[in-house]
Amino acid sequence: MTDAPRLERLDDGSLAFDCPGCGMMHMVNVDKPERPRWTWNNDMVRPTFSPSVLVRWEFRDRKPNKVCHFFVVDGEVRFCGDCTHEHAGKVLPMLPIEGD
């Protein structure tokens, strides 16, 4: 793992990252008082979030609904078995954030 950041801090108090499982950007709230809110270790390179992250979405032209459910531990994404993508049950490193 390189020392490149895996997270992008957003102005609204969230952190964004590119998911290596579903290929979409996900965001977690770490600084806003609203829920849901995650705790994290303040490490932009090897982050750990708690609790797990559960993302569900629906496409009108594709069924069934999609699920991406995972834990982030020390810069690794640990996908749960209920993910609908091919990485369910796998562990993948977080992707570096692309530069501007």
N, C-alpha and C positions, 0 to 999 in steps of 0.2 A: 504494500500500500504506500503510495506516495504521500507527501505532506500537503497536497493540494486540498483546499476546503471541499467538504462534501455537502455543505449547507449554504444557503443564501438567506441572510436576515432580511425580512421584509419590514416596511414601515409600520405595518399594523400590529406588530408584536408576534408575528409568525415566523417559522423557519420553513423554507422550501427545499426540496431535494428531488432529484430524478430517480425514480424507482427502477432498479435493474430487473424487476420481475414483470411488470406490466407496461413499462416504457412511458408512464405518465408522471407528471410532476405531482407530488403530494405536499401538503402543508400541515404543520402542527402548530398549535397555539402554545407558546411558552411564556408570554409576557402580559397578555390581556387578562383582565379579571373574569371574563366570560368563560363559560364551559362549552365544549370540553377543553381541558388544558392539560398539558403534559409537563412532567419534570424532565430535566435533562442535565447532563454533566458539564455543560458549557464548553464542550470541545467541538470545534468546527471540523476537525479532521477525523476523529474517532468518536462520534457521538453515541450516546446511549439515551434512549427515551423510555419513559414509563408513564402509563401502561402501554399495552400494544396499540398499534394503529390499525383501524378497520376502515377501509374505503369501499363503498358500494356505489355502483352507477348503472344506469340503464340507457341503452341505445334503442331508439324506436325501431330501427331496422334490424336489430340483432337480439335474439333471445337465446338463452336466458340472461338474466341480469349478471353483471360482473362483480367479483369480489377480490379485493387484494387485502390480506390480513397478515400482519407481521409484527415482529419485535425488532428493534434496532439496538444492538449491543456492541459496543466497542468498534463502531464503524462497519458492522456487518448487518445485513438484513436477513432475518431468520423467518422465512415464510411459513405460515400455518397451513395445515392440511385443507382448510376450507377455501383457499384461493382457487379461482377458476382459471388461472393461467398455468402454463406448463412448469412453473417453478415452485408449485405447492410442495411444502416439505423440504425445500432446499435452503441452503445458506449461501448468499452471494455478497461480495463486497459492495459497499456504497460506491456510486460513481462520482468522480470529481465534478465540481460545478464548472461549466465552460466559461472561459473568460469573455469579457465584453469585446 
